[in-house]
Amino acid sequence: MNENKSPVTQELYEHAKKIIPGGTQLLSKRPELYAPGQWPAYYSKASGCEVWDLDGNHYYDMSTNGIGACLLGFNDIDVSNAVKSSIDNGSMCSLNPPEEVYLADKLCGIHPWAENVRFTRSGGEAMTVAVRIARASTDRSVIAVCGYHGWHDWYLAANLGADDSLRGHLLPGLEPIGVPVELRNTTVAFSYNNMEQFENIVKKYGKRLAAVVMEPCKYSMPENNFLEKIREITEKNGTVLIFDEITIGWRLCFGGSHLKLGVNPDMAVFAKALGNGHPIGAVIGTANAMEGAQKSFISSTYWTERTGPAAALSVLDKMSRINIPEYVAKIGNTVVSSWKNSAQKYSLPIVIPECSPCFAKFNFKHEKENELKTLFVQYMLKQGFLATPFLYPTLAHTETIVKLYSEAVEVVFSQISHDMKVDKISEKLRGPVAHSGFKRLN
Ligand SMILES: Cc1ncc(COP(=O)(O)O)c(C=O)c1O
């Protein structure tokens, strides 16, 4: 049992909110999204799926595990050693790191349709590079998007429309404050598996459509040959098809999920798991689609440092030896079963959406959904788990840890069920209810 006494951790975050607008650099790392005043914002050490906060509390991470970045677990020994060695030999120089060439070869070997590669150090900027290249290659401007692709102007421009068109892709109600209104109608959104919406966009923008940017799958799988149809239409229209593999890549299968789904794009983008916690993003593509990369100015100092590609080479080496997708699917399925069994036992109203077990997710089906979610996080913290109603399973989630987690879930579901019966959901909360989206903090 964890007492969750974390004065140092909580105080530092209170201070942070005064000098760092928004508190954290990534929205998904705000404690307010989980259990305000209770979720520890900071860690002193992370290893495998274990985390220690600044007050020495220990947790097993049954939440996002580095927002999906650490598929091999935190501080993977092989990856860390590769990074340390790249630092020992100088991680920055006036010359370029050869690892980027080895990595480009590896990525093209895994994705035989791809011939060219460019690198960045984060996912959102890799997407921005891909979009710039597509615009330069086609000499067109309009982008159609489906899914979340980062914080940059080109993407948020979709929310400049008369309606809130990114609703369902990112965060409902997110206003594109700071994005020039002149970008209106340069990016338009369509929903996953909605062929009619997609066709309407193609009809409306025709030869002005530079690229279609989408995750090949995530929580939903393609239906009625959705990807094949998009491939056919984009090819006919001279539009570049860009698959965003930043979150699903390497998790569903070794390489981009499109390899498993059987549809090749013109470009694919990787980040997150490619570096297992170290900064690296990659845009791969056919020579034709990537032609614009020669014409447009796309250049940055820290895209030439050495730790990112050194980490990625080590990650790929490990992932080619161990069947990670099979392992994380097994862990995901076990976790989903434990939610189902405990919910049934204590008559807890949860729904588990159909999705690939490489992610696991449940929702409370109740008018006090947010309160229940917050209570779940609060009670699980006490049991020693960073737990949210969604999990990104990793190689570090051993069966023993998952068993401990399942036992804790049973205890917590029974507590919540009791709180519901005696109508004390709100009373039991030790802090404010979790935010459900983007909000000003100060
Ligand atoms: C599918 C997808 N694309 C792009 C991004 C942005 O990547 P980053 O946060 O590294 O900028 C994310 C991050 O969550 C993502 O899930």
The ligand as a Gaussian input file, in Angstrom:
#p B3LYP/6-31G(d) Opt

LIG

0 1
 C       -0.023000       9.765000     -34.233000
 C        0.802000      10.877000     -33.682000
 N        1.353000      11.767000     -34.529000
 C        2.123000      12.779000     -34.093000
 C        2.379000      12.945000     -32.745000
 C        3.249000      14.071000     -32.277000
 O        4.483000      13.573000     -31.863000
 P        5.371000      14.368000     -30.803000
 O        4.608000      14.441000     -29.539000
 O        6.639000      13.580000     -30.696000
 O        5.630000      15.732000     -31.390000
 C        1.810000      12.038000     -31.826000
 C        2.033000      12.202000     -30.379000
 O        1.286000      11.752000     -29.551000
 C        1.006000      10.979000     -32.304000
 O        0.430000      10.100000     -31.475000

